[in-house]
Each structure stands twice: as structure tokens, then as C-alpha cells.
């Protein structure tokens, strides 16, 4: 293998290279251009570290290299191989290739590579990741036996202290790794040539979001039109076909390019600049809403490692709701809310307050019903005394997403999406831009840090205030959406 200046190809850079050559080149040669991880991405990393620490408990007597510096990790790993004990964060370098192994476990006369992930299954990108590790380790002279991936057991239910053997599953991925290992030498050689050459041109498409969102996407997409073909409703892989033809704008899609009914509606709206309205279908939906109207929205958080007894990994734990109630036609909406501000399990207080505020009749209007429905069903399992009431509440639900998912109303400003964050400003002009918290994932994480992360009291109060404003806007926004639909459709 040629030496091209000594710049290392690590497994994270290798994965970047699989996604995009330009991303790889900038990652290696101009790393300052890579934005720092956002709050959500950093939390994902942090959860991965927590799962990794638990996984170490499955290998008693292991030797941990993570406390050493770069050079020391390499030398210490080499020195400790003779001990024939599990090695955590084992480090290997061969020329320009460098890899750290989550767990290197002695097996027979060789070693098993054990990768740890906080996901609940094995993904294709995990196979490529481990294949690179195997390639580096074998070039350093070790014999690799099996390759395994440890991941979260989605069916694990916490009872007391975390049981590592129950929380984590180990899958043998040796054969899948072997299938891609044959092409590893060529892939590595191509990436090293990319690193040593000039920065590749931008190539945009689905690769910018697969398998992960590229941190350089905003830079590469800066010149995309207001209504790009990538925003066409459920266009999927066909967007790449259009981009290869040089078609970037929805309005420029050729007439002979087949679109489904919803995509055609979207294209027409972009071309004319006006919304699409099916008044009869909207009126049909509105006529099914019975007073009083209860506009309801939940906020939840989830963790890879379940925090409370009776919960599973990544289970949605509700901590807040906003409820706007319109008792009768023409009446003003009354706002009620719940936000748990303790440090324990919020669910008992949450479900009790919700039962008190929802009443016994009238339509419960939510946006994307499957989410609230799923949370309520889990609450019914956890608190059987509320099961009958929850069953009744579910029977009263109506999903405000329906008119927009079915394109009974579509505005070009929605960008192909029926999400509340796109529909609300397009239909009513209400924006989330000026809120302290303006995104559901960020809301969940900020709450988690405020409630369980030991923030100073002043910061906690600021977060709680932002959460009340954010969740309240969701339900007030739904009130406004129904009002606008009545105006538009004459219902």
C-alpha cells in the first residue's frame, strides 16, 4: 500500500467515505469545516457510550485502553495482547489505516471482534464498519475468528438494576462481514487516493441522508431551488434519477416523468403558487368532530437504557401535555397543561392529570394519532386502573393529519410534508422560528437534561418555560388549523 502523506483513514472516516467522497476529503483535509454535532447527534453518541460501558460488564476481567492517549493506546494494546484477556478500545495502526475495536475478545488461538451499538438491530452500515476493523486488525498480524455485534434488546423490561445480559443481545455477523471483506482492499485504496487528491465535486441526492445525515449537506445544497425535486412527496430513489438528468426543481420535471396523484398535485401547486383544496373531503372530516373539542399534544423522551421499572428501551415516556378545549362553536379556547418537574417517573402524575382534564365526551383532536395512541396504550399496560378510561379516550380520537396526508389540502409552502411544523405556518402563518424551543427532539432532550441532568435551577426554569410555550403552540396551532379549514371549505 502506497504512503500518501501519512493522513490516517480511521473507521469513522471510512464510513464517511462510503457515504460521500467529498465528505471524506473534507473530514480528513479540512476538518474545521465539519460542524460540531448538534444536541440530538451528541446525545446519540452519549447513549452509545453508556451502552458500551454496560457491554463491558459482559466481559469480566477486561483491560480498558480508553484512558490512554493515541500513541499509548497503540503501544499498550500491543503489549497486552499476550495476556489473552478481553481488551476494550483496542487500538491498531497499519500504515495509514487506524481502527479502535470496542471489544477484542480472545477466542481459541485468535480474537473475536465485538462491536457495540445502541440500536435495536443490525444495520448494513454496521457490517461495513466491522469489515474495516477486521481488515486493519488482520493487516496488523492478528487472526480474527468471529465478528459479533452487541445491540439493544427491544423486548427487555427493566425491573430493578439493569441486567446487562438481558438488556443486550449478541449477534454473529461473521458471514455478512466476510461477504463485503473481499472488496475491502479496493475500497480502502480508492479512499486513500481520494484523501491525497483534490477535493471532489459535490454530488447531491439521497446519499446526503443515508445512512446518516451528512453535516455538510447545507453547504452542498446551498444552490438548490426553493422547491427541489428531493422534496417531492415520497419520491424516494426516483429523485436521484431526476438529479442525474440535471432536473433540480419540481417545476422543471418533464411531462413524461410519471408522478402519482399526490405528487402531481404538489407539482401543480408549485407551478401556480396556489393551494389545492378539496372542500367536500375537508367538510367530511370536520363534520365528524363533536363538541367539545379537545386539542391534545404530548411531549415524551426516550432512552436506550430504560430509566424506570416496567419500561423498555426507547419507550416513549410522557412528561408533558398541552390541551386547548373549545366547548362549543364560536367559543374561545381554554388552555390547560401538565409538565412534570420532579426527578422521578412522570407517568403516574401525567395520566392522572390527563384523565382529570379530558372530560368524558367530545372529540380528542391530535396530530398524527399513532403517536399519542401508542403512548396511551403503554400507559394502560402500566396502570391497569386507567385502562378502561384510556380505551374510551382512544375511541374519541380524531387525527388532524388526515386532510393533509390525503392531500385534501396542500399548500406549496409545505414542501411535500404533512407534518404539523410544515402545515401550521403554510396554512395559518404561525411560525416556530422565534420560540426558544422549536423542535420535538430538542424539546425532549432539553427536558431530559433539565429534569434529570442536574442543571442549575435558573436554567431548569428557563427550559420548562420554553417547553410550555412550545407545546402550547402545537395545540393552539391545531385550533387555528381547524378554524382555517372551516373558512376555506365553507364548513
N, C-alpha and C positions, 0 to 999 in steps of 0.2 A: 504494500500500500504506500503510495507516494505521500511525502510530508508536504503540506501546503501552508506552511507558516505557523503551525502549531495551535491553531484555533480548535478548541475541543468541540466534538459532537457528542453531547450528552443525550440521555434518553428523552428529556423534555424537548430538546432541540430537534431530535429525530422525529418526535411526534409532530412538532410544528412543521417539519419538512414534508411529512406525509400529507399534511393538510394544504400547504401552500409554499412553493419555493421562495417567494418574496418574503413571506413571514419568517422563514428560516434565515434568510440572508440578513434581514434587519435584526432579528433576535441575536445573531452572532456578532455582526459587524457594527451595528448602531443600536445597542440595547437601550440607550436613553430614549429612543423613540417609542418604546413599548410602554404604554400607560401602566400605572400601578393597578393592581387588582382592585375592583370595586368592592363594596361592602358584601355583596352576595357571593362573589367569587372567593373572597378571602375567607368567608365563613365556611364555604365548601372545603377549602384547604384545611381549615382548622378542625372541622369534623373528621376529615381524613386522618389527621394526626391523632385525634382522640381514639379513633378505631384502631389505628396502628399500635397505639400503646396497649390497648386491650388484647390485640392479637399476640403480642409478645408473651402474654401470660400462658399461651398455649405451648410455649417452648421454654420450659423451666431450665435455668442454668445458662441461658443465652448470654452472649457477650455483645455489649452495645457500643457501636462505633460512633454514634451520633454526637457525642460530646467532644470529638476531636476536630481539629482544623482539616483543611483539604489534604495537605501532604501527610499529616499524621494519620488520617483515616486510611490512606493507601498503605502506609507502612505498617500500621497496627493490624489491618486486615490480613496482610501478607504474613505477619508474624504469628497471628493467632489461628491460622488455618490448621496448623499442626495439632491444636488442642482438640479438634474434631467435636466442637460444640456448635450449637446454633449461633449464628452471627447476625446481629441486627444492623442494618445500614452498612453492610459490607461494601467496600469501595474498590473498583478495579479500573485501571487505565492501561490501554494498549495503543501506543501511538497517539492519534488524535481522538480516540474513542474513550469515553468515560461513562461508567454506569455505577449507580448505587442500588444494591439489592435490598428490598425490605427485610427479607429473612432468607439467609443462606443456611440450609439445614443439611447436616451430614447424613448421607444415606448410602449404605454399602461402602464401596470404595470411592464414591463420588459425592456429589452435592445436589440437593434439590433447590430450585429457585421457587420461593414463595412470595407472591405479590399480594398486597393487602389493599383493598378498595372499600370505600364507604357506600358503594352502590349495592343494589339488591340482586344483581345478576352479573353474568359475564358478558362484556361487550366486545365487539370486534376490535376496537382500539386497544383494549387490554391485551389481546393476543399479540398485536404488533409490538406493544410496549415490552412484553416479556420476551418476545423473539429477539429484540435488540439486546436486552440484558444477557440472554443466553449467548448471543453472538460474541459479545465483549468478553464474557467470563471464559468461554471456550478458547478464545484467542489469547487469553492470559494463562492458558495451560491447564485449567481445571476440567474435570469430567462432570458434565451435567447429566443427572439421571432424569427425574421427573420435574415437571413445571406445574405448579399449583396456584390457584387464585383463591384467596380468602375474601369473602364478602358477607354482607349483612343478611341474616335470615329474616325475611319479611314477616314470618309467622311467629317469631319469638315474642313472648309476652313476659314483661318484667314482673317478678314477684320478689321483692327484697333486693339484695345486692345483685349486680349484674353478673350473670353466668357466662363467661367467655365462650364456652363450648356450646351454649345454647344460642347466644347472640350471633355467632359467626359460623358460616358454612365454608367448607374447603372443597373446591372442585379441581379435578385433574384436567389440565388443559394441554398436556404434553403433545397429543396428536395434533391439535389445532395449531400449536406453536410450530411443530415440525413442518406443517403444510406451508407456512409462509417463510420458514427459515431458508429454503433453497434460493430465494431471491434476495436474501438479506445483503450479500456482498455487493450486488449491483446497486441496490438502493443506497447503501452507505457510500459507495464510490460516487454516485451521482450527487449526493448531498454534499460531500466534501468538495466536489467540483463547483457546486453552486456557491458554497461559502467562499471559495477562493476567487470567484469571478466577479463580474459586475452585478449590481442589484437587478434582479429580474423585473420585467414589467408586471403591472397589476393584471390579475385575472380574476374577475368577479363572477359570482354565482353562488350556488348552494354550498360550495366548499367553504365559503366565508362563515358558515354557521355549523359546519359538520366536520368532526364530531363535537367541536366546541366553538363558541362564538370567538372569532378572531379579534384580538384587541386592536388591530389595525384597520378594522372594517370601515370606520368613519373616514379615515384618510383615503382609502382606496375607492370609497363610494361617493366622494365629495362632489363629483360631477354628474351623478345620476339625476335624471329629471324628477320633477315633483311627483309624478305618478309612474314609477318604474314597473316594468313587467314582472319583477320579482314580488311586487305587492298584489298581483292578480290573485283573486280568491282561489285557494287550493291549486295553484298552478304546478307546484312540485317540481319534478325534474324537467318539465317542459319549458321552464323559464330559462334553463341553460341552453336549450335549443334556440330560443329566440335571441339570447345574448350572443351566441355563436354566429347568428345571422346579422349581427350588428343592430338588432332592434332592442332599444333600451326603454322606450316609452310605450305605455299602454295604447296611446292614441295612434302609434305607428305600427301596431300589429297588423300584418297583412290580412286581407279579407278572406283568403283561403286557409288561414290558420284556424283550425277547429277550436271553438270555445263552447263550453256548456252554457246553459241558460243564465246562471248567476254571473259567470264571467262576462257574458255578453251584456248583461245589464250594467255591470261595472264599467265596461268599456264605453258604452253609450253615455253613461253619466259623466265620465271623464271628458268625452268629446263635446257634450253640450253644456257641461258645468252646472247641471240641474239635478236635483234628487229624483229618484224613481219612487213612485207611490202607488201601492195597490190598496185603495181605500176600503174595498169590500173586505179584504182579508184583515186589515187593521181593525175595522169595526167588529169583525167576528171575534177577534181576540179581546178587544175592550169590553164587549158585551158579556164576556164570561167573568169579569171581575166584579165581585159582590162587595158592597159596603158593609162594615168599614174596611178600608184598605189599609193593610199593614205592610209598609215598605221596609224590608229587613235585609241587613247585610252583616256577615260575620267577618271577624279577623281571627286568624289562627297562627300558631307557629308549629314547627315540627323539627325533630332532631333525629339524627341517625341512631343515637343511643337513647332509648326511651327513659324519660325522667321520672315517671310516676308508675306505681304498681298498677297492673291491669292494662298498660298501654304497650303498643308495638312500635318498632322502628318507623320513623317518618309518619306516624299517625298525626293527623291534624288536631291540635289541642286548642279549643276555642277560648279566647281570653277577652273578647270584646264583641259587642254588637251595637248597631245603631238602628233605631226604629222610628220611622215617621208614620204617624197614623192620621188618615183622613176619614173622619167619621161619616160624612155624607157629602153628596155633590155640593160644590161651592164652598165648603168649609175649609178653614185654614188647617194646615198640617201641624200636628202636635209631635214634638220630638222627645223621645226617651232614649236612654242609652245605658250600657253597662260596660265598665272597664275594670278588670281585676287588677288591683295594685298591691297585692300581697306577694309573698315569696313561695307559696305552696302550689298546690294543684288548683287551677282556676275553675275547673269544670263543675264542681258542686254548686258554687255560687252562681255561675253562669246559667246553668239550666234552671235553677230556682227563680232567678230574676226574669228569665225569658218567659217562663210559664206565667208569671205574675203580669207581665206587660202585654202578652199577645192576645189575651181575651179568649172567648170561646167560639166566636163566629166571625165571618168576614174572610176575605181573601188575603193570604200572605203572599206578597209580591216580592220575588227575589230575582236576581240576575245571574243566570247560569245555575239552574236549580240543582244540578247534580252535586255541586259543592256543598251547599247548605244541607241538602238531603243526606249526603254521606256523613257529615258531622253529626247530625241529629240521630242517625241510626246508631252510630258509635256511642252516643250518649245514652240511648235506650238500652244498649247492651250493658253499659257500665252502671246505670242507675235504673234498675227494673221498675222502681216505683213510678217513674215518669214514662214508662213505655207506652201505656195506653194514650196518654196525653200527646206524646210525640207522634204516635200513629195518626191521631186525629189532625195534628198540625200539618203533617205531610199531605194529608188528603185535601187540605185547604190551599195548598201552594199553587202559584201560577208563575211561569218563567217569562220574565220580560225580554229575555234574549230571543224568544221565538220570532217575533216580527222581523228582527234584524238578521237572524241566522237564516231565515227563509227568504230574505231579500224582498219582503213586503214593503219595507222602506230601506232605501240605500242612498247615502249621500257620498259624493266623490271624495269628500274630506275624510271618510272612514278608512281609506287606504286598503280596502279589501277585508277589513276586520269588522267583526260584530261585537268586539269587546266593549264593555262599558266605558273604558278610557278613551275609546275612539268615537263611540256613538254620542256620548254626552256633549262634548264640545261641538261636534258636527251638527247636532240637532238643536241644541239649546244655547250654544256659545259659552257654556260654563267650562272653565279650564282648571286643570290641576297644577298649572305651572307655578303659581305663586304660593302654593302650600309648602310648609316645612317638610311634610312627608307627602309624597305624591305617587307612591308605587306600593303595591301589595307586598312584594317580597321585602322591600326595605322596611315597611311598617312592621312586618313580623320580626325582623332581626333587631330593629331598634327597640321594640317591646321586650324581646328576649334579653337584650343587654341591660335594659332599664330594670326589669323585674328580677333577673337572676344573675346579672353580671357585676353587681357591686358598684354601680355608678353613683356619684355624689347626688345628694337629694335634689339640688337645683337642676341638675341635668335630667334626673328622673322626671321631675315635674314638667320640664320642657318637652320631653318625649311624650309623656301622657297627654299633654295639651295638644301636641301635633297629631296624635292618634285620634283624639276626639274630633278634631276638625276634619281630618282625612276621611274617617269612616262616616261621619255625619254628612259629608258632601256626597258620598256614594248614594245614601238613601234619599237625601234631598234631591239629588240629581234624578233618581228614578221617579220621584213625584213630578218633577218638571218634564221628564220624557213622556210620561203618560198624558200630562196636560197638553204637550205639543202634538202628540199623536191625535188627540181629540180635535184639536184645532185643524190639523192638516187633513184629516179624513172626514171631518164633519160629524164625528161620532159623539 
